[in-house]
């Protein structure tokens, strides 16, 4: 949980942070199981290296083994889960190479997107972003870390959607997956949530001014926070990272 000043307090009981119920998602049973498990892995509710037991997941989600098996197969394709024959299924550990690759792709895509969006952003689109910022503020004040993270991701997704390129969001969701998970190590750092909100406000102000160079620079400054903080986190949490 977060304190209302944006500082991280002690993590809540792990049992309370397991996958969200399937009625929070849409699609077939397998699709919803995939979305729920994926969110839990990205949120670090399942830690890197932790065993995933299908029986426990089935009980938590209230489904049979089939949709859970399909969900795990998809997560393995994304590199979020490792299936070891005769040994079990585990949440993949962090890979610095994959995180750096994802950060490179994210910067390339999001900087190009915001430069395209900034000069022609509509008043209605600004209203959507302003509403999202208020939601971020509310989650921070309430100490709702998962809620803040969802609103954070939506802020970036909205900007990508304003390009009008229908498939861009799907490409980004796949390309950024390891970055999204790594950010969960950074956001709970003291003051980081408040800093993230201020960075989002700076991006919004540049968009509101319809100033492409300024919007690009504010977004670049925001995105590069991850890599500057990553090496210390690897030293603090070596068990969560692949060696080498």
N, C-alpha and C positions, 0 to 999 in steps of 0.2 A: 504493500500500500504506500501511498504518498502522503506526506504531510501537506497542508495547504500552502506552504511556502515553496513547494516544489522539491523538497528534500526527500530522499528515500528513507523510509522507516523499515522496520524489520519486515521481511517477507511474510505473507500470511501462510497459514497452514497449507502444505502442498496438496492435501486431500481436497481442499476447497477450491483448488485451481485446476482441476481436471477438465476434460473436454466439456464444452457447453452442450446442452441438450440439442437434439437434432431439430427440434421445432424452431430453433433460432436460424435455421438455414433453409435453402430451397433446393428442389431437384429430387432425384431418386434417392432411395435409401443409401446406395453406395456413394452417390455424389455428396449427400449430406454428411455421411460418416467421414468422407475424405476432407470436406471443409472443416469439420469439427476437429479432427485430429491434426490437420495442417495448422490450424490456428493455435492449438495447444502446443505444438512443437515450436512454432514461431514465437510464441509467448514465453517459451522456456518452462512451461508447466511440466513438460517432459524434458529432462535435461540431456544434453549431449552425452552419449555413452550409456544412457539408461535403457534397460530392457523393456520392450513393449510386449506385454502378454495379452494375446488375443482374447482369452477368456475374461480377463479383467475389463478390457475395453468393451467387449460385447455387453457385459453386465452394466458398465457405466452408461452406455448409450442405449441400452434396451433393444439390441438387434441381434440377429444371428451371426454366425461366423462369415457367411458369404460376403455381405457388404463391407465388413471390416477387412477381409482379405483383399478385396478389390481396392479399398482405400490405401492399404499398406503397399500394394503393388505400385500404385500411382506415386506415392510418396517416395518409394525407392527409385523410381525413374527420375524424380526431381533431385535426388541426392540428399533428401532429408532423413531417409531411413536406410539402414544397412541390414540386409537379410543374409545371415551366415548359415549355410546348410549344416544341419545336425547340431547347431549351437543356439540359434534363436534369432530374434529380430531386435535391433537396437536403434536408438536415435543416433544419427550420424554426428560425430564430433565436428567442431569447427575446423575449417581449413583456411589458413591465411591466404593461400593462393586463390581459392574460390571467392573469398570475401573481397580481395583486391580486384579480381576480375569483375565481380558484380558491381563494385563501386565505380570502376571505369565505365562500364556499360550504363550505369545509372546516371553518371554525370553527363555522358554523351547524349543520352536520350532527353533527360530533363532540361538541360541547358538549351538544346535545340528547340524543345517544346515551348519553353517559357519565352524564348526570343520570338517565336512565331506568334504566340498568344498575346503578348504584351501590347503591341500597337493597336490591336483590334478588339480587345476584350470588351464585352458588353456590360451594361449596367446590371443586367440580370445575373451574369456570371460573377460579378463582384459581390452581389447580394449573397450568392451561394457560398462564396469564400468567407464573407463576413460572418455568415451564420455558422460556418464551420469553426471559425476562430472563437466565437462565443461558446461553442460546444467544448472546445479545448480548454477554455478558461474555466468552464463549469466543472469539467472532469478534474482539473488540477485542484480547484478549490475543495472538491469533495474527496480528494485523495484516491480517485479512481484511476489507477495506473492502466489497466487493460482498456478502459474507456478512452483515456487520453491517447493511447497508442492507436486505437482504431480510428479516432478522429484525425490523428497525425497522418496516417496512411491515406485517409479519404481526402485530405487537403492536397496531397501530391497527385492523387488519382483524378481529382477534379481538374487540375491544371492540364494534365495529359488529355483528359476528355475534351477540353476546350479547343484542342487542335482540330477536332473533327475527324481524326484518323481512328476509325472504329476498332482496329486490331491493336492499336498501340498499348492500351491498358492490359490486354492479355499478354503481349510480348513483355511488357514491364513486369507483370506479376511473376512471370517465370524467370526473367533475367535477374530480378532483384532479390530472389528468395533468400540467398545466403546473407545478403546485406541486411534484409529485414530482421533476420534472426539475430545477427550480431548486434544490431542496434538495441536489442533487449538487454545486453550487458551494459550499455552506455547510459540509457535513459534513467535508470535508477540512481546513477551517481549524484551526489549532493548538488542540487541546483540545476541539473541538466534539463529537467522538464521545463523549468522557468526559462532557461536559455533557449530551448527549442521553440517555445511559444514566442519569444521575442524575435527569433530569426524568422519565424513564419509571418509575424507582423511586418517585418522589414520587407519580406518578399511581397506581401499584400500591398504595402504602401507603394512599392515600385510599380506593381501592376495597376494600381489605382491611378498613378501618374502617367500610365501608358508609356513608360520609359524602358525600352528593351535592353539597352546596355546596363542600366541600373538593376533591372530585374534579373538579368543573367548573372551579374556579379553577386547579388544578394543570395541567389540560389546556389551559386558555386561555394560561397562562404559557408552556407548552411550544410551542404552535402559533404564538405571536406572535414567536418568535425569528426566523422567516424574514423578515418584512417589515422588522424593525429592522436586518437585515444586508444587505438587498438593494441599497440605493442605493450603498454602497461597492463592491459587487461589479460593478455596472454601470460604475462609473468604472474599475475595475481591468481589466475584460474587455469593452470597448466593442464589439469585433468579434463578440461572441456575442449582442448585443442588436440588435433593430430600432431604427433611429434615430427620435428623436422620442417 
